[in-house]
Amino acid sequence: MNMKSSIFILSAAALLFTACNKSSDEDERARLNDTYHLDTVEFFLDEKDGLSVTERPRIRPFENWGNVALIADFQDVDTISSAFYFEENLPYKLAIDVAKKIQIPQSLENGILRMGEESTWTFRNGDPEERLTGSFYDHSLNIPAKHQTIVSHTKKISTIKASFNASFVGEKTGEKVVVQGNWEGREIEHDPESYSFSTDTIIENIDSLPGR
């Protein structure tokens, strides 16, 4: 092979390499400038995920410092909430459609993941969506003058954490991007069997009231 042939082959290889690089850069630029829409979500339990349940007493005083009896009304409501979280500073523009509904599995592993009866949630990024379970506890208290009623009951909080891989598809390129994130659900329940009401003559030192 003579010198001219060698130079030609090297030049051709260099041009081909440059063209490939340019094409690759353009493809990557198109991927990064695209807008990605949610396609599917796959849940799994990571090491830090699972279910934690806490129960704690809730004590509330209702005081009547006046000279006539009064009626005090209050209501407790069971609620469940759902929130999705991505890592910050993602290089892709994710279109989080608030109308997009996805199915939260009732069970991920050994029945550990449960969120009430309703398992379809709006997909959001770090913005919790709260929903009532339909359990309301209405109470009306008749408190005599110079009396207080202490209301106590048990409040149960179940916090569920899971990880997910969310698959997004590019609006223009059709490219698929998989982004990992975390999901947290919380269920707050008020035990209807644990309510107790105690009405006593009011005390002068309000700072010593339970719950203060």
N, C-alpha and C positions, 0 to 999 in steps of 0.2 A: 504494500500500500504506500503510495507516494504522499508527500507532505500536503498537497492540495486536497486530496481525498480525506485525509485525517482532519484537516481544518474544517471541511464541509460537514463531516459527520458530527464533530464536536459542536459546530454552530447550530446544526439542526436539533441536536439533543438539548442545547441550551434554550433554544426557542420553544421547544416542546415543553420543557420544564417550566419556563416562564408562563406559557399559556395555561398549563395545568394549575399553577399557583394562582394566576389571575382568576381563573374560573372558580377555584376553590374559595378564594377570598370573596368573590361576588356572591357565591351561594351562601356563605356564612353571613354576609351582610344582609342578604335577603331574609335569611332565617331570623336574624336579630331584629329586623325592622318589621317583621310580620306581627299580626295580632292573633293570639291563640285563644280558642274557645274550648271550654270543658267538654270532654267526651265521656270518659268513664272514671270511676274511683274504686280503688281496691283497698280494703282495710286489712290491717294486721296488728298484732300485739307485739310491741317492742319490749325491751327489758324494763323500761320505766313506765310502761302502760299497765292498765288494769283497773280494778274497782276498789275504792275506799269508801267506807261508810262511817259516819260519825253521828252520834245521838247526844243531844245536850238539852238541858231544861231551859225553857223560856219562861221568864217571870215578868209580869207587867202589872204595875199598880195603877188603879184608876181612883183618883181622889175627888172628894166633894167637900170643899171647904165652906160651902154656902150654908144658909139657914133653911133651905128647902131641899126636898129630895130631887134627884135628877136621874135621867136615863142615859146610860152610856152604851153606845153600839160599837162593835168592832167585828172585823171579818178576817179570817185567815184563809189563804188559798194555796193549794198544792200547785207547784209549777215545775216544768222541765225546760231546760235551755240547751242550745246546741251552738257551738262555735268552731270555725275552721281557722287554722293558722299556717302560713307559709313562712319560710325563712326570708329575711329581708334582703333587699338589693338583688332580686332576681334579674337576670339579663333579658328576660322575655316579658312582653306585654301580655298579661293574662286578662282576658275579658270575663270578669266575674258577673255573670248575669243573675241578678237577684231573683228572677223568676224561674231560674233553673232548679228543678227539684231532683234530688237524688235519694236513694234508698239507704237508710242506715240499717245494717243488719241487726236483727234482734239478738243474735248470738254470734260471737266470734270464736270463742273457745270455752268449752265446758259451761256454757250458759252464763259467762261472767259479764257479758255486755248486754244491758237491757235499759231501754229508755221509754218507759210508759207503754201505752198502747199504739201510739202513732209513731211510725218510723220513717216518714217522708219529710225531708227538711230542705229549706232553701239553702243553697250553697253560697256562703259568703266568706270573705277573707278577714278573719279577726273581729267580725261584728256579730256579737251573740244574738241569736233569735230566741226569744222566750215564748213559751206557749203554755196556756193553762190546761191542766189535766181535767178540769171539770169538777173537782172536789172543793166545795166552798163550805166554810164553817162560820155561820152567822151567830153572833151572840148579842143579847141585849141585857144590860145590867141595870137593876133598880138600886141606886145607891142612896141611902138616907143621908140627911144633913150631918155634917161633921163625921163622915164615915169614909172608909176606903175599902175597895175590893181588890184583893190580890188574885190575879189569874195566872195559873201556871200549867204548863203542859210540855210534852216532849216533842222536840223538833228533830227530824231525821234528814240528814243531808248525804246523798249518794253522789260521789264524783267519779266519773268514768273517763279514762283517757285511752286513746288509741292513736296509731299512726296510719298514714295512708299514702298511696301512690296515686296521684291524679294525672290522668292522661289528657293532654290538650292537643288540638289539631290546628295548624296554621290556616288562617283565613285565605291567604293568597298562595302560599307554597304547598299547602297540604302536608307539611312536615309534622311529625308527631314529637311532642316534648313531654317527658314524664317528670313531674315535680313531686318531691316528697314533702309531707307536711304532718301536722298533728291536729287531732280533733279532741275536743273536751265537751262532755255532756254533764249536766248537773240536774238532779232531781231533789226537790225539797218537799217533804211530806210532814204534815201535822197530824199526830196521833189523836184521833177523835176520842179514844177511850181513856186518854191520860189527863183530860182537862179537870182542874179543880178550882173552886171559887171560895175564897175566904173573905168575909166582910167583917170588919172590926171598926171600933171607934178610932178616928184619925189621931195621929200623934203629932206633936208640935214640931219635932225635928224632922223635916222632910228629907234631909240627907240620909237618914237611917232607914228609909223605905227600901224594901227589896228591889233589886234591879237598878238602884241608883249608882 
